Amino acid sequence: MNATLRLTEELIARPSVTPLDEGCQELIGARLAAIGFACEVMESGPPEARVRNLWARRGNGQQPTLVFAGHTDVVPTGPVDAWGSPPFVPSHRDGKLYGRGASDMKASLAAMVVACEEFVAAQPQPAIDIAFLITSDEEGPATDGTVIVCRELTRRQERIDWCIVGEPTSVDRTGDMIKNGRRGSMSGKLTVKGVQGHIAYPHLAKNPIHMASPALAALAAEVWDQGNTFFPPTSWQISNIHGGTGASNVIPGTVVIDFNFRFCTESTPESLQQRVAAILKTQGLLPDADYHLEWNTSGLPFLTPPGTLVDAVRAAIHSESGIDTQLSTTGGTSDGRFIAQICPQVIELGPPNATIHKIDEYVAVADIEPLKNIYRRALENLATQAGAHG
């Protein structure tokens, strides 16, 4: 068994359901400390849901820095008896390693660590610094994890030049797709106010569902932007509608609509909020008098166009696997949205994601070692370029 597979199994065996870490970061930190990383634990959050974050750095802070970022927490297993093997017992079947977190993202973490061990053994004094930013709050609210570390790094004015997030981004084979950006996410809660009354006497009531319906149709039909070369157009989707007392003869007093924008770099939270308000007004709904609207922006869009990092990773993938990787910004959000606020170049690269969050999550054993080699080759490529410019 190779070192990457062994470490992947050790990490899977720790039941680190968010926000728990269960010793994963201690295990990783010990490996990193042995090769010259200075490791620092940053904890945050309430005592009953304490989040553990690891910031580890190797180098003097005066060189270009590559950060490997990831999370040790995993989503809940769901019904344990529905799994083909216990979710926190690493199990092999038909060339696949099963276990919660196998692909999201303990294989990536193991590959990053072993890649650094091999790289440092070959280049004890490289022309770049290397760092790790690992949290146990990515699958949870994400309020006490990566964002906390990023704030501290900003306060210290620590330099970060490139970041590889180990999210599972591939489709069929490790390296066939990397994410060089993500859409932003902004949610809204629209409460439309009516007057409750008997359904047989509608003239004595005011039905908020009827009031809201034309506005919802207009919002659903709106073209928010056209997208661009890297991003699809911004989308608006309703996720929940709550209205009514449960009785069939009562006009409700309010209706609450939950919706979400997944937006590209062609739009901003401010521009989208202004356009929503304008559409509501056009449909006869006035703020305060007819509705109340709450907003929550959980992440801004980010984009890393082809350049130093993308080119180094693409070359690493091609050297290892012969794949001409596809750049993509599809999918949900990740902690890359926080890191991109302090780091100019952020990409995500990990194993295939077909089984993440599912019962019987697995990673193909054949995908693990190539992922480690790609990470190591990316380190080599960046160090070579930094040395040539140093």
C-alpha positions as CSV (number, residue, x, y, z in Angstrom):
1,M,0.0,0.0,0.0
2,N,1.4,3.4,-1.0
3,A,1.7,6.3,1.4
4,T,-1.1,8.3,-0.1
5,L,-3.6,5.5,0.1
6,R,-2.6,4.6,3.7
7,L,-3.1,8.2,4.8
8,T,-6.4,8.4,3.0
9,E,-7.6,5.4,5.0
10,E,-6.3,6.8,8.3
11,L,-8.3,10.0,7.6
12,I,-11.5,8.2,6.6
13,A,-11.4,6.1,9.8
14,R,-11.9,9.3,11.9
15,P,-15.6,10.1,12.1
16,S,-15.2,13.9,11.6
17,V,-18.8,14.8,10.9
18,T,-19.0,18.6,10.7
19,P,-17.9,20.5,12.8
20,L,-15.8,17.7,14.3
21,D,-12.2,17.1,13.3
22,E,-11.6,14.0,15.4
23,G,-7.8,14.3,15.2
24,C,-7.4,14.6,11.4
25,Q,-5.6,17.9,11.6
26,E,-3.4,16.6,14.4
27,L,-2.4,13.7,12.1
28,I,-1.8,16.0,9.1
29,G,0.0,18.6,11.3
30,A,2.4,16.0,12.6
31,R,3.3,14.9,9.1
32,L,3.9,18.5,8.0
33,A,5.9,19.5,11.1
34,A,8.2,16.6,10.3
35,I,9.2,18.3,7.0
36,G,9.7,21.8,8.3
37,F,6.2,23.3,8.5
38,A,5.3,25.6,11.4
39,C,1.8,24.6,12.4
40,E,-0.7,26.8,14.2
41,V,-4.2,25.8,15.4
42,M,-6.9,28.5,15.3
43,E,-10.1,27.5,17.0
44,S,-13.4,29.4,16.7
45,G,-17.1,29.0,17.4
46,P,-19.2,28.2,20.5
47,P,-18.0,25.5,22.9
48,E,-20.7,23.0,21.8
49,A,-19.7,23.3,18.2
50,R,-16.0,24.3,18.3
51,V,-14.3,24.5,14.9
52,R,-10.7,23.6,14.5
53,N,-8.5,25.2,11.8
54,L,-5.0,24.5,10.9
55,W,-2.6,27.0,9.4
56,A,0.8,25.5,8.5
57,R,3.6,27.2,6.6
58,R,7.0,26.2,5.3
59,G,9.3,29.1,4.3
60,N,10.4,32.5,5.4
61,G,7.4,34.4,4.1
62,Q,9.6,36.3,1.6
63,Q,8.9,34.0,-1.4
64,P,5.9,33.4,-3.5
65,T,3.5,31.1,-1.6
66,L,1.3,28.2,-2.7
67,V,-1.5,27.3,-0.3
68,F,-3.1,23.9,-0.3
69,A,-6.6,24.3,1.2
70,G,-9.2,21.8,2.3
71,H,-11.5,20.5,5.0
72,T,-11.4,17.6,7.3
73,D,-15.1,17.7,8.2
74,V,-17.6,15.5,6.3
75,V,-21.4,15.5,5.9
76,P,-23.5,13.1,8.0
77,T,-23.6,9.5,6.8
78,G,-27.3,9.1,6.5
79,P,-28.7,5.6,7.4
80,V,-25.7,3.5,8.4
81,D,-27.5,0.3,7.5
82,A,-27.9,1.5,3.9
83,W,-24.1,1.5,3.4
84,G,-22.4,-1.6,1.9
85,S,-19.8,-1.3,4.7
86,P,-19.5,0.9,7.8
87,P,-19.0,4.5,6.6
88,F,-16.0,5.1,8.8
89,V,-14.3,1.8,8.2
90,P,-12.2,2.2,5.0
91,S,-13.3,-0.7,2.8
92,H,-12.1,-1.9,-0.6
93,R,-14.4,-3.3,-3.2
94,D,-13.7,-3.6,-7.0
95,G,-10.9,-1.2,-7.0
96,K,-12.8,1.4,-5.0
97,L,-12.1,2.8,-1.5
98,Y,-15.4,3.3,0.3
99,G,-16.0,5.6,3.3
100,R,-17.6,8.9,4.2
101,G,-15.2,11.6,3.0
102,A,-13.3,9.3,0.6
103,S,-13.7,11.8,-2.3
104,D,-14.9,14.8,-0.4
105,M,-12.1,15.4,0.5
106,K,-9.8,13.1,2.5
107,A,-8.1,11.6,-0.6
108,S,-7.2,15.1,-1.7
109,L,-5.8,16.0,1.8
110,A,-3.7,12.9,1.8
111,A,-2.4,13.5,-1.7
112,M,-1.5,17.1,-0.8
113,V,0.5,16.0,2.3
114,V,2.4,13.2,0.5
115,A,3.0,15.4,-2.5
116,C,4.7,17.9,-0.2
117,E,6.7,15.2,1.5
118,E,8.1,14.0,-1.8
119,F,8.7,17.6,-3.1
120,V,10.6,18.7,0.0
121,A,12.7,15.6,0.0
122,A,13.8,16.4,-3.6
123,Q,14.0,20.2,-3.0
124,P,14.7,21.0,0.6
125,Q,15.1,24.7,-0.2
126,P,12.7,25.5,-3.0
127,A,12.1,28.9,-4.5
128,I,8.5,29.0,-3.1
129,D,6.9,28.8,0.3
130,I,4.2,26.2,0.9
131,A,1.2,26.5,3.2
132,F,-1.8,24.5,4.3
133,L,-5.2,26.0,5.3
134,I,-7.4,23.3,6.7
135,T,-10.8,23.7,8.4
136,S,-13.5,21.5,10.0
137,D,-16.3,23.9,9.1
138,E,-16.6,23.7,5.3
139,E,-19.6,21.4,5.3
140,G,-21.3,23.4,8.0
141,P,-22.2,27.1,8.3
142,A,-18.7,28.0,7.2
143,T,-18.7,30.9,9.6
144,D,-15.8,29.7,11.9
145,G,-13.6,28.0,9.4
146,T,-11.6,29.3,6.5
147,V,-13.0,32.8,6.7
148,I,-11.6,33.1,10.2
149,V,-8.1,32.1,9.1
150,C,-8.3,34.5,6.1
151,R,-9.1,37.4,8.4
152,E,-6.1,36.6,10.6
153,L,-3.8,36.3,7.6
154,T,-5.1,39.7,6.4
155,R,-4.4,41.2,9.8
156,R,-0.9,39.8,9.7
157,Q,-0.4,40.9,6.1
158,E,0.8,37.4,5.2
159,R,1.5,36.8,1.6
160,I,-0.5,34.3,-0.5
161,D,0.1,34.1,-4.2
162,W,-1.6,30.8,-5.4
163,C,-4.1,28.4,-3.8
164,I,-5.2,24.9,-4.8
165,V,-8.4,23.8,-3.1
166,G,-8.8,20.0,-3.0
167,E,-12.5,19.9,-3.7
168,P,-13.5,16.9,-5.9
169,T,-13.8,18.6,-9.3
170,S,-13.2,15.8,-11.8
171,V,-15.9,14.0,-13.8
172,D,-14.6,10.7,-15.1
173,R,-10.9,10.7,-14.3
174,T,-8.7,12.7,-11.9
175,G,-7.6,15.9,-13.7
176,D,-10.2,16.0,-16.5
177,M,-11.8,19.1,-14.9
178,I,-10.5,21.9,-12.6
179,K,-12.6,24.8,-11.3
180,N,-11.0,28.1,-12.0
181,G,-13.8,30.0,-10.5
182,R,-17.2,29.8,-8.9
183,R,-20.4,31.7,-9.1
184,G,-21.5,33.8,-6.2
185,S,-24.5,32.9,-4.0
186,M,-27.1,35.3,-2.6
187,S,-30.3,34.3,-0.9
188,G,-33.4,36.4,-0.3
189,K,-36.4,35.9,2.0
190,L,-39.4,37.8,0.7
191,T,-42.4,38.3,3.0
192,V,-45.5,39.7,1.2
193,K,-48.1,41.1,3.6
194,G,-51.8,40.7,3.1
195,V,-54.9,40.6,5.3
196,Q,-56.1,37.3,6.7
197,G,-59.8,36.6,6.3
198,H,-62.5,34.1,5.4
199,I,-62.1,32.7,1.9
200,A,-65.8,33.3,1.2
201,Y,-65.4,37.0,1.8
202,P,-62.3,38.0,-0.2
203,H,-63.4,41.7,-0.3
204,L,-62.8,41.8,3.4
205,A,-59.3,40.3,3.1
206,K,-56.2,40.7,1.0
207,N,-54.5,37.6,-0.4
208,P,-50.7,37.9,-0.3
209,I,-50.3,34.9,-2.6
210,H,-52.3,36.6,-5.3
211,M,-50.3,39.8,-4.7
212,A,-46.9,38.0,-5.0
213,S,-47.7,35.8,-8.0
214,P,-47.2,38.4,-10.8
215,A,-44.0,39.5,-9.3
216,L,-42.7,36.0,-9.0
217,A,-43.5,35.3,-12.6
218,A,-41.7,38.5,-13.6
219,L,-38.7,37.5,-11.5
220,A,-38.6,34.0,-13.0
221,A,-38.7,35.4,-16.5
222,E,-36.0,38.1,-16.0
223,V,-32.7,37.8,-17.9
224,W,-30.3,39.0,-15.3
225,D,-27.2,39.0,-17.5
226,Q,-25.7,37.0,-20.4
227,G,-22.8,35.4,-18.6
228,N,-19.4,35.5,-20.1
229,T,-16.6,33.3,-21.5
230,F,-16.1,31.6,-18.1
231,F,-19.6,31.8,-16.5
232,P,-23.1,30.9,-17.5
233,P,-25.8,33.6,-17.1
234,T,-26.9,34.5,-13.6
235,S,-29.9,32.4,-12.4
236,W,-32.7,33.1,-10.0
237,Q,-34.6,30.2,-8.4
238,I,-37.3,29.8,-5.8
239,S,-36.5,27.2,-3.1
240,N,-39.5,27.5,-0.8
241,I,-42.9,29.1,-0.5
242,H,-44.7,29.2,2.8
243,G,-48.3,30.5,3.1
244,G,-51.6,29.6,4.6
245,T,-52.9,28.4,8.0
246,G,-53.4,24.8,6.8
247,A,-57.2,25.4,6.6
248,S,-58.9,25.4,3.2
249,N,-61.2,28.3,4.0
250,V,-58.8,30.9,5.3
251,I,-57.0,33.6,3.2
252,P,-53.5,33.8,4.7
253,G,-52.1,37.0,6.1
254,T,-48.6,36.5,4.7
255,V,-46.7,34.5,2.2
256,V,-42.9,33.9,2.5
257,I,-40.8,33.1,-0.5
258,D,-37.2,31.9,-0.2
259,F,-35.1,32.3,-3.3
260,N,-31.5,32.2,-4.4
261,F,-29.3,33.9,-7.0
262,R,-26.3,32.0,-8.4
263,F,-24.5,34.9,-10.1
264,C,-21.5,35.5,-12.3
265,T,-19.0,38.3,-12.4
266,E,-21.3,40.2,-14.8
267,S,-23.6,41.1,-11.8
268,T,-23.1,42.2,-8.2
269,P,-25.2,41.7,-5.1
270,E,-26.1,45.4,-5.2
271,S,-27.2,45.4,-8.8
272,L,-29.3,42.3,-8.3
273,Q,-31.0,43.7,-5.2
274,Q,-31.8,46.9,-7.0
275,R,-33.3,45.1,-9.9
276,V,-35.5,42.9,-7.7
277,A,-36.8,46.0,-5.9
278,A,-37.6,47.6,-9.2
279,I,-39.5,44.5,-10.5
280,L,-41.5,44.3,-7.2
281,K,-42.4,48.0,-7.6
282,T,-43.4,47.5,-11.2
283,Q,-45.7,44.7,-10.1
284,G,-47.4,46.9,-7.5
285,L,-45.5,45.9,-4.4
286,L,-44.0,48.6,-2.2
287,P,-41.4,48.0,0.5
288,D,-42.7,48.1,4.1
289,A,-46.3,48.7,3.0
290,D,-46.5,45.4,1.0
291,Y,-43.4,43.4,1.7
292,H,-40.3,42.9,3.7
293,L,-37.1,41.5,2.1
294,E,-34.0,40.1,3.8
295,W,-30.8,39.4,1.9
296,N,-27.8,37.1,2.7
297,T,-24.8,36.9,0.4
298,S,-22.9,33.8,1.3
299,G,-20.2,34.1,-1.4
300,L,-19.0,36.4,-4.1
301,P,-18.0,35.0,-7.5
302,F,-14.3,34.6,-8.3
303,L,-12.3,33.8,-11.4
304,T,-8.7,32.8,-12.0
305,P,-8.1,33.1,-15.8
306,P,-5.3,31.2,-17.5
307,G,-2.0,32.4,-16.0
308,T,0.7,31.2,-13.7
309,L,-1.3,28.8,-11.5
310,V,-3.7,27.5,-14.1
311,D,-0.9,26.9,-16.5
312,A,1.2,25.1,-13.9
313,V,-1.6,22.8,-12.9
314,R,-2.7,22.2,-16.5
315,A,0.9,21.2,-17.3
316,A,1.1,19.0,-14.3
317,I,-2.1,17.1,-15.3
318,H,-0.9,16.7,-18.8
319,S,2.5,15.4,-17.7
320,E,1.0,12.9,-15.3
321,S,-2.1,11.7,-17.2
322,G,-1.9,13.1,-20.7
323,I,-5.2,14.9,-20.2
324,D,-6.0,18.3,-21.6
325,T,-8.0,19.5,-18.6
326,Q,-11.2,21.4,-18.9
327,L,-11.7,24.7,-17.1
328,S,-15.1,25.1,-15.5
329,T,-16.9,27.4,-13.0
330,T,-20.0,25.2,-12.6
331,G,-21.3,23.7,-9.4
332,G,-21.8,25.0,-5.9
333,T,-19.7,27.2,-3.7
334,S,-16.6,26.3,-1.8
335,D,-14.2,27.8,0.6
336,G,-12.4,29.1,-2.4
337,R,-14.8,32.1,-2.2
338,F,-13.1,33.2,1.0
339,I,-9.5,32.6,-0.1
340,A,-10.1,34.4,-3.3
341,Q,-10.6,37.6,-1.3
342,I,-7.0,37.5,-0.2
343,C,-5.3,35.4,-2.9
344,P,-5.2,36.5,-6.6
345,Q,-5.1,33.0,-8.1
346,V,-7.4,30.2,-6.7
347,I,-8.3,26.9,-8.4
348,E,-9.9,23.7,-7.3
349,L,-8.7,20.3,-8.2
350,G,-9.6,16.9,-6.8
351,P,-10.9,13.4,-7.7
352,P,-14.2,12.6,-9.4
353,N,-17.2,13.9,-7.5
354,A,-20.0,11.5,-8.6
355,T,-20.5,10.0,-5.2
356,I,-19.9,12.9,-2.8
357,H,-22.5,13.2,0.0
358,K,-24.1,10.0,-1.1
359,I,-24.5,6.6,0.6
360,D,-21.5,4.5,-0.3
361,E,-19.2,7.4,-1.1
362,Y,-16.0,6.2,-2.7
363,V,-12.9,7.1,-4.5
364,A,-11.3,4.9,-7.2
365,V,-8.0,3.7,-5.9
366,A,-6.5,4.3,-9.4
367,D,-7.4,8.1,-9.0
368,I,-5.5,8.6,-5.7
369,E,-1.8,8.3,-6.7
370,P,-2.1,10.3,-9.9
371,L,-3.7,13.1,-7.8
372,K,-0.7,13.2,-5.5
373,N,1.6,13.2,-8.5
374,I,-0.3,16.1,-10.1
375,Y,0.0,18.2,-6.8
376,R,3.7,17.4,-6.7
377,R,4.2,18.3,-10.3
378,A,2.3,21.6,-9.8
379,L,4.7,22.4,-6.9
380,E,7.7,21.6,-9.2
381,N,6.3,23.8,-12.0
382,L,5.7,26.8,-9.7
383,A,9.0,26.4,-8.0
384,T,10.8,26.3,-11.4
385,Q,9.1,29.4,-12.6
386,A,9.6,31.3,-9.3
387,G,13.3,30.3,-9.4
388,A,13.6,31.5,-13.0
389,H,12.2,34.9,-12.0
390,G,14.0,35.1,-8.7
